């Protein structure tokens, strides 16, 4: 069986992809805000861990990977503790 070919479908597909990206990609302002808040949260968590003498905070998830979607901000911080506490 031969694949079905559509004339002009590649161009329309690219236009659709570009439109989707415009809708889901965070704006530069959103990226700046999330970066600032993430850094602040990570620093405060690091200081708290130092004060308690345990743990090491780590930014993870979509914010860390830069894969979060417009309007869907969340910040995931893991705190790594020694196995023997």
N, CA, C and O atoms as CSV, one atom per row, in Angstrom:
chain,resi,resn,atom,element,x,y,z
A,1,UNK,N,N,0.841,-1.168,0.000
A,1,UNK,CA,C,0.000,0.000,0.000
A,1,UNK,C,C,0.895,1.242,0.000
A,1,UNK,O,O,1.874,1.309,0.742
A,2,UNK,N,N,0.555,2.205,-0.823
A,2,UNK,CA,C,1.335,3.434,-0.947
A,2,UNK,C,C,0.824,4.486,0.033
A,2,UNK,O,O,-0.381,4.601,0.254
A,3,UNK,N,N,1.753,5.262,0.627
A,3,UNK,CA,C,1.299,6.330,1.529
A,3,UNK,C,C,0.510,7.390,0.762
A,3,UNK,O,O,0.804,7.670,-0.401
A,4,UNK,N,N,-0.459,7.956,1.396
A,4,UNK,CA,C,-1.262,9.004,0.783
A,4,UNK,C,C,-0.468,10.302,0.849
A,4,UNK,O,O,0.084,10.639,1.896
A,5,UNK,N,N,-0.408,11.023,-0.251
A,5,UNK,CA,C,0.322,12.292,-0.291
A,5,UNK,C,C,-0.663,13.419,-0.541
A,5,UNK,O,O,-1.533,13.334,-1.408
A,6,UNK,N,N,-0.507,14.456,0.229
A,6,UNK,CA,C,-1.368,15.623,0.077
A,6,UNK,C,C,-0.520,16.789,-0.411
A,6,UNK,O,O,0.505,17.110,0.192
A,7,UNK,N,N,-0.933,17.406,-1.473
A,7,UNK,CA,C,-0.225,18.551,-2.017
A,7,UNK,C,C,-0.380,19.717,-1.046
A,7,UNK,O,O,-1.494,20.078,-0.666
A,8,UNK,N,N,0.744,20.298,-0.653
A,8,UNK,CA,C,0.705,21.444,0.243
A,8,UNK,C,C,0.515,21.091,1.710
A,8,UNK,O,O,0.422,21.992,2.544
A,9,UNK,N,N,0.455,19.824,2.045
A,9,UNK,CA,C,0.199,19.452,3.431
A,9,UNK,C,C,1.387,19.775,4.329
A,9,UNK,O,O,1.199,20.069,5.510
A,10,UNK,N,N,2.585,19.729,3.804
A,10,UNK,CA,C,3.769,20.037,4.609
A,10,UNK,C,C,3.728,21.493,5.060
A,10,UNK,O,O,4.006,21.791,6.222
A,11,UNK,N,N,3.383,22.399,4.151
A,11,UNK,CA,C,3.306,23.817,4.493
A,11,UNK,C,C,2.219,24.055,5.535
A,11,UNK,O,O,2.434,24.780,6.505
A,12,UNK,N,N,1.064,23.452,5.338
A,12,UNK,CA,C,-0.025,23.613,6.290
A,12,UNK,C,C,0.345,23.001,7.632
A,12,UNK,O,O,-0.006,23.540,8.681
A,13,UNK,N,N,1.041,21.898,7.603
A,13,UNK,CA,C,1.498,21.260,8.837
A,13,UNK,C,C,2.452,22.156,9.602
A,13,UNK,O,O,2.358,22.263,10.825
A,14,UNK,N,N,3.370,22.803,8.895
A,14,UNK,CA,C,4.318,23.714,9.537
A,14,UNK,C,C,3.589,24.933,10.090
A,14,UNK,O,O,3.913,25.406,11.180
A,15,UNK,N,N,2.615,25.443,9.356
A,15,UNK,CA,C,1.837,26.586,9.840
A,15,UNK,C,C,1.080,26.216,11.111
A,15,UNK,O,O,1.014,27.002,12.056
A,16,UNK,N,N,0.513,25.023,11.126
A,16,UNK,CA,C,-0.207,24.544,12.306
A,16,UNK,C,C,0.749,24.413,13.493
A,16,UNK,O,O,0.423,24.836,14.602
A,17,UNK,N,N,1.920,23.831,13.263
A,17,UNK,CA,C,2.916,23.679,14.317
A,17,UNK,C,C,3.322,25.044,14.883
A,17,UNK,O,O,3.412,25.209,16.099
A,18,UNK,N,N,3.564,26.008,14.017
A,18,UNK,CA,C,3.941,27.349,14.461
A,18,UNK,C,C,2.833,27.987,15.290
A,18,UNK,O,O,3.120,28.646,16.289
A,19,UNK,N,N,1.585,27.807,14.903
A,19,UNK,CA,C,0.463,28.350,15.652
A,19,UNK,C,C,0.350,27.696,17.032
A,19,UNK,O,O,0.104,28.373,18.030
A,20,UNK,N,N,0.527,26.400,17.075
A,20,UNK,CA,C,0.477,25.687,18.357
A,20,UNK,C,C,1.581,26.193,19.273
A,20,UNK,O,O,1.339,26.458,20.450
A,21,UNK,N,N,2.788,26.328,18.743
A,21,UNK,CA,C,3.902,26.818,19.556
A,21,UNK,C,C,3.648,28.229,20.066
A,21,UNK,O,O,3.988,28.539,21.208
A,22,UNK,N,N,3.060,29.084,19.247
A,22,UNK,CA,C,2.728,30.447,19.691
A,22,UNK,C,C,1.764,30.409,20.878
A,22,UNK,O,O,1.840,31.245,21.778
A,23,UNK,N,N,0.871,29.443,20.866
A,23,UNK,CA,C,-0.139,29.360,21.926
A,23,UNK,C,C,0.398,28.751,23.219
A,23,UNK,O,O,-0.049,29.134,24.300
A,24,UNK,N,N,1.338,27.817,23.141
A,24,UNK,CA,C,1.781,27.101,24.341
A,24,UNK,C,C,3.129,27.556,24.880
A,24,UNK,O,O,3.433,27.322,26.050
A,25,UNK,N,N,3.943,28.201,24.049
A,25,UNK,CA,C,5.273,28.609,24.488
A,25,UNK,C,C,5.171,29.828,25.399
A,25,UNK,O,O,4.507,30.806,25.056
A,26,UNK,N,N,5.828,29.775,26.563
A,26,UNK,CA,C,5.790,30.921,27.472
A,26,UNK,C,C,6.406,32.162,26.836
A,26,UNK,O,O,7.332,32.069,26.030
A,27,UNK,N,N,5.883,33.312,27.207
A,27,UNK,CA,C,6.435,34.574,26.714
A,27,UNK,C,C,7.774,34.831,27.407
A,27,UNK,O,O,8.049,34.240,28.451
A,28,UNK,N,N,8.606,35.701,26.845
A,28,UNK,CA,C,9.868,36.047,27.510
A,28,UNK,C,C,9.638,36.579,28.929
A,28,UNK,O,O,10.439,36.311,29.825
A,29,UNK,N,N,8.560,37.325,29.137
A,29,UNK,CA,C,8.256,37.839,30.471
A,29,UNK,C,C,7.930,36.699,31.439
A,29,UNK,O,O,8.370,36.712,32.589
A,30,UNK,N,N,7.159,35.712,30.969
A,30,UNK,CA,C,6.838,34.558,31.813
A,30,UNK,C,C,8.097,33.772,32.150
A,30,UNK,O,O,8.276,33.333,33.286
A,31,UNK,N,N,8.970,33.594,31.161
A,31,UNK,CA,C,10.219,32.865,31.392
A,31,UNK,C,C,11.086,33.592,32.421
A,31,UNK,O,O,11.675,32.963,33.301
A,32,UNK,N,N,11.162,34.921,32.304
A,32,UNK,CA,C,11.952,35.708,33.255
A,32,UNK,C,C,11.378,35.598,34.667
A,32,UNK,O,O,12.118,35.415,35.634
A,33,UNK,N,N,10.067,35.709,34.775
A,33,UNK,CA,C,9.420,35.628,36.086
A,33,UNK,C,C,9.632,34.260,36.722
A,33,UNK,O,O,9.974,34.177,37.902
A,34,UNK,N,N,9.436,33.199,35.967
A,34,UNK,CA,C,9.617,31.861,36.512
A,34,UNK,C,C,11.073,31.641,36.926
A,34,UNK,O,O,11.339,31.034,37.963
A,35,UNK,N,N,12.006,32.128,36.127
A,35,UNK,CA,C,13.419,32.006,36.469
A,35,UNK,C,C,13.752,32.727,37.763
A,35,UNK,O,O,14.483,32.203,38.604
A,36,UNK,N,N,13.217,33.924,37.921
A,36,UNK,CA,C,13.475,34.722,39.127
A,36,UNK,C,C,12.876,34.041,40.359
A,36,UNK,O,O,13.546,33.910,41.384
A,37,UNK,N,N,11.632,33.613,40.263
A,37,UNK,CA,C,10.960,32.977,41.400
A,37,UNK,C,C,11.616,31.638,41.722
A,37,UNK,O,O,11.766,31.296,42.895
A,38,UNK,N,N,12.006,30.883,40.712
A,38,UNK,CA,C,12.675,29.593,40.935
A,38,UNK,C,C,13.989,29.789,41.677
A,38,UNK,O,O,14.291,29.060,42.622
A,39,UNK,N,N,14.765,30.770,41.248
A,39,UNK,CA,C,16.053,31.038,41.896
A,39,UNK,C,C,15.851,31.448,43.353
A,39,UNK,O,O,16.593,31.013,44.234
A,40,UNK,N,N,14.849,32.285,43.604
A,40,UNK,CA,C,14.562,32.721,44.966
A,40,UNK,C,C,14.136,31.538,45.844
A,40,UNK,O,O,14.622,31.390,46.965
A,41,UNK,N,N,13.239,30.708,45.337
A,41,UNK,CA,C,12.767,29.544,46.082
A,41,UNK,C,C,13.914,28.577,46.371
A,41,UNK,O,O,14.037,28.065,47.483
A,42,UNK,N,N,14.739,28.336,45.378
A,42,UNK,CA,C,15.867,27.424,45.545
A,42,UNK,C,C,16.853,27.969,46.576
A,42,UNK,O,O,17.363,27.213,47.402
A,43,UNK,N,N,17.122,29.260,46.536
A,43,UNK,CA,C,18.043,29.876,47.498
A,43,UNK,C,C,17.490,29.802,48.923
A,43,UNK,O,O,18.227,29.479,49.854
A,44,UNK,N,N,16.211,30.095,49.097
A,44,UNK,CA,C,15.606,30.013,50.431
A,44,UNK,C,C,15.620,28.581,50.955
A,44,UNK,O,O,15.867,28.347,52.138
A,45,UNK,N,N,15.356,27.633,50.071
A,45,UNK,CA,C,15.384,26.224,50.477
A,45,UNK,C,C,16.800,25.808,50.838
A,45,UNK,O,O,17.006,25.072,51.803
A,46,UNK,N,N,17.780,26.276,50.068
A,46,UNK,CA,C,19.182,25.955,50.351
A,46,UNK,C,C,19.587,26.492,51.723
A,46,UNK,O,O,20.233,25.795,52.506
A,47,UNK,N,N,19.200,27.744,52.008
A,47,UNK,CA,C,19.527,28.339,53.307
A,47,UNK,C,C,18.881,27.561,54.454
A,47,UNK,O,O,19.520,27.327,55.480
A,48,UNK,N,N,17.628,27.163,54.289
A,48,UNK,CA,C,16.940,26.392,55.327
A,48,UNK,C,C,17.645,25.058,55.560
A,48,UNK,O,O,17.784,24.616,56.700
A,49,UNK,N,N,18.084,24.425,54.488
A,49,UNK,CA,C,18.804,23.152,54.616
A,49,UNK,C,C,20.131,23.363,55.344
A,49,UNK,O,O,20.512,22.560,56.196
A,50,UNK,N,N,20.821,24.431,55.010
A,50,UNK,CA,C,22.089,24.729,55.682
A,50,UNK,C,C,21.871,24.991,57.165
A,50,UNK,O,O,22.642,24.514,57.998
A,51,UNK,N,N,20.826,25.747,57.503
A,51,UNK,CA,C,20.533,26.039,58.904
A,51,UNK,C,C,20.254,24.768,59.695
A,51,UNK,O,O,20.629,24.658,60.862
A,52,UNK,N,N,19.595,23.811,59.053
A,52,UNK,CA,C,19.279,22.541,59.710
A,52,UNK,C,C,20.425,21.536,59.592
A,52,UNK,O,O,20.441,20.523,60.292
A,53,UNK,N,N,21.361,21.811,58.725
A,53,UNK,CA,C,22.517,20.931,58.569
A,53,UNK,C,C,22.243,19.666,57.775
A,53,UNK,O,O,23.010,18.706,57.856
A,54,UNK,N,N,21.174,19.653,57.019
A,54,UNK,CA,C,20.860,18.469,56.213
A,54,UNK,C,C,20.243,18.881,54.885
A,54,UNK,O,O,19.680,19.967,54.748
A,55,UNK,N,N,20.361,18.001,53.931
A,55,UNK,CA,C,19.660,18.164,52.665
A,55,UNK,C,C,20.345,19.078,51.671
A,55,UNK,O,O,21.133,19.956,52.019
A,56,UNK,N,N,20.011,18.832,50.430
A,56,UNK,CA,C,20.512,19.647,49.324
A,56,UNK,C,C,19.357,19.825,48.344
A,56,UNK,O,O,18.875,18.846,47.774
A,57,UNK,N,N,18.903,21.075,48.140
A,57,UNK,CA,C,17.775,21.292,47.231
A,57,UNK,C,C,18.184,21.202,45.765
A,57,UNK,O,O,19.321,21.485,45.390
A,58,UNK,N,N,17.217,20.799,44.961
A,58,UNK,CA,C,17.477,20.619,43.539
A,58,UNK,C,C,16.208,20.973,42.762
A,58,UNK,O,O,15.130,20.456,43.056
A,59,UNK,N,N,16.340,21.849,41.780
A,59,UNK,CA,C,15.213,22.199,40.923
A,59,UNK,C,C,15.024,21.089,39.902
A,59,UNK,O,O,15.972,20.690,39.226
A,60,UNK,N,N,13.796,20.593,39.793
A,60,UNK,CA,C,13.496,19.493,38.865
A,60,UNK,C,C,12.214,19.814,38.106
A,60,UNK,O,O,11.625,20.878,38.301
A,61,UNK,N,N,11.791,18.922,37.262
A,61,UNK,CA,C,10.521,19.071,36.561
A,61,UNK,C,C,10.607,19.974,35.340
A,61,UNK,O,O,11.688,20.280,34.838
A,62,UNK,N,N,9.445,20.385,34.884
A,62,UNK,CA,C,9.369,21.143,33.640
A,62,UNK,C,C,10.041,22.509,33.738
A,62,UNK,O,O,10.573,22.999,32.741
A,63,UNK,N,N,10.031,23.134,34.913
A,63,UNK,CA,C,10.712,24.429,35.076
A,63,UNK,C,C,12.219,24.268,34.898
A,63,UNK,O,O,12.869,25.111,34.281
A,64,UNK,N,N,12.769,23.190,35.436
A,64,UNK,CA,C,14.209,22.930,35.312
A,64,UNK,C,C,14.586,22.587,33.869
A,64,UNK,O,O,15.655,22.965,33.391
A,65,UNK,N,N,13.706,21.875,33.191
A,65,UNK,CA,C,13.994,21.448,31.808
A,65,UNK,C,C,13.608,22.488,30.765
A,65,UNK,O,O,13.988,22.375,29.599
A,66,UNK,N,N,12.850,23.502,31.184
A,66,UNK,CA,C,12.393,24.507,30.228
A,66,UNK,C,C,11.291,23.995,29.317
A,66,UNK,O,O,11.159,24.446,28.179
A,67,UNK,N,N,10.494,23.048,29.820
A,67,UNK,CA,C,9.433,22.457,29.007
A,67,UNK,C,C,8.041,22.788,29.518
A,67,UNK,O,O,7.069,22.151,29.113
A,68,UNK,N,N,7.927,23.778,30.405
A,68,UNK,CA,C,6.626,24.140,30.949
A,68,UNK,C,C,5.817,24.908,29.911
A,68,UNK,O,O,6.366,25.500,28.981
A,69,UNK,N,N,4.517,24.883,30.089
A,69,UNK,CA,C,3.611,25.490,29.118
A,69,UNK,C,C,3.072,26.824,29.615
A,69,UNK,O,O,2.938,27.044,30.819
A,70,UNK,N,N,2.770,27.697,28.688
A,70,UNK,CA,C,2.189,29.004,29.007
A,70,UNK,C,C,0.974,28.819,29.916
A,70,UNK,O,O,0.091,28.004,29.647
A,71,UNK,N,N,0.954,29.593,30.989
A,71,UNK,CA,C,-0.170,29.559,31.910
A,71,UNK,C,C,-0.193,28.365,32.850
A,71,UNK,O,O,-1.125,28.230,33.642
A,72,UNK,N,N,0.806,27.496,32.783
A,72,UNK,CA,C,0.839,26.284,33.606
A,72,UNK,C,C,2.107,26.247,34.454
A,72,UNK,O,O,2.808,25.235,34.478
A,73,UNK,N,N,2.402,27.331,35.142
A,73,UNK,CA,C,3.641,27.407,35.915
A,73,UNK,C,C,3.539,26.611,37.201
A,73,UNK,O,O,2.562,26.722,37.941
A,74,UNK,N,N,4.546,25.819,37.455
A,74,UNK,CA,C,4.741,25.220,38.760
A,74,UNK,C,C,6.246,24.990,38.920
A,74,UNK,O,O,6.978,24.836,37.943
A,75,UNK,N,N,6.674,24.972,40.156
A,75,UNK,CA,C,8.097,24.823,40.446
A,75,UNK,C,C,8.256,23.604,41.338
A,75,UNK,O,O,7.675,23.538,42.421
A,76,UNK,N,N,9.039,22.648,40.883
A,76,UNK,CA,C,9.283,21.424,41.646
A,76,UNK,C,C,10.680,21.494,42.232
A,76,UNK,O,O,11.665,21.632,41.507
A,77,UNK,N,N,10.758,21.397,43.561
A,77,UNK,CA,C,12.048,21.369,44.247
A,77,UNK,C,C,12.116,20.065,45.033
A,77,UNK,O,O,11.240,19.775,45.848
A,78,UNK,N,N,13.150,19.294,44.784
A,78,UNK,CA,C,13.415,18.101,45.574
A,78,UNK,C,C,14.491,18.471,46.582
A,78,UNK,O,O,15.386,19.262,46.284
A,79,UNK,N,N,14.402,17.901,47.766
A,79,UNK,CA,C,15.466,18.055,48.739
A,79,UNK,C,C,16.065,16.680,48.932
A,79,UNK,O,O,15.388,15.747,49.363
A,80,UNK,N,N,17.339,16.565,48.610
A,80,UNK,CA,C,18.047,15.298,48.703
A,80,UNK,C,C,18.648,15.176,50.103
A,80,UNK,O,O,19.384,16.057,50.548
A,81,UNK,N,N,18.334,14.091,50.788
A,81,UNK,CA,C,18.850,13.850,52.124
A,81,UNK,C,C,19.793,12.654,52.096
A,81,UNK,O,O,19.664,11.773,51.245
A,82,UNK,N,N,20.741,12.626,53.029
A,82,UNK,CA,C,21.626,11.458,53.097
A,82,UNK,C,C,20.806,10.206,53.402
A,82,UNK,O,O,19.780,10.278,54.079
A,83,UNK,N,N,21.257,9.070,52.905
A,83,UNK,CA,C,20.528,7.821,53.146
A,83,UNK,C,C,20.421,7.511,54.624
A,83,UNK,O,O,19.411,6.974,55.078
A,84,UNK,N,N,21.447,7.844,55.372
A,84,UNK,CA,C,21.448,7.544,56.809
A,84,UNK,C,C,21.320,8.841,57.599
A,84,UNK,O,O,22.266,9.615,57.745
A,85,UNK,N,N,20.138,9.033,58.086
A,85,UNK,CA,C,19.885,10.235,58.910
A,85,UNK,C,C,19.475,9.832,60.292
A,85,UNK,O,O,19.219,10.693,61.135
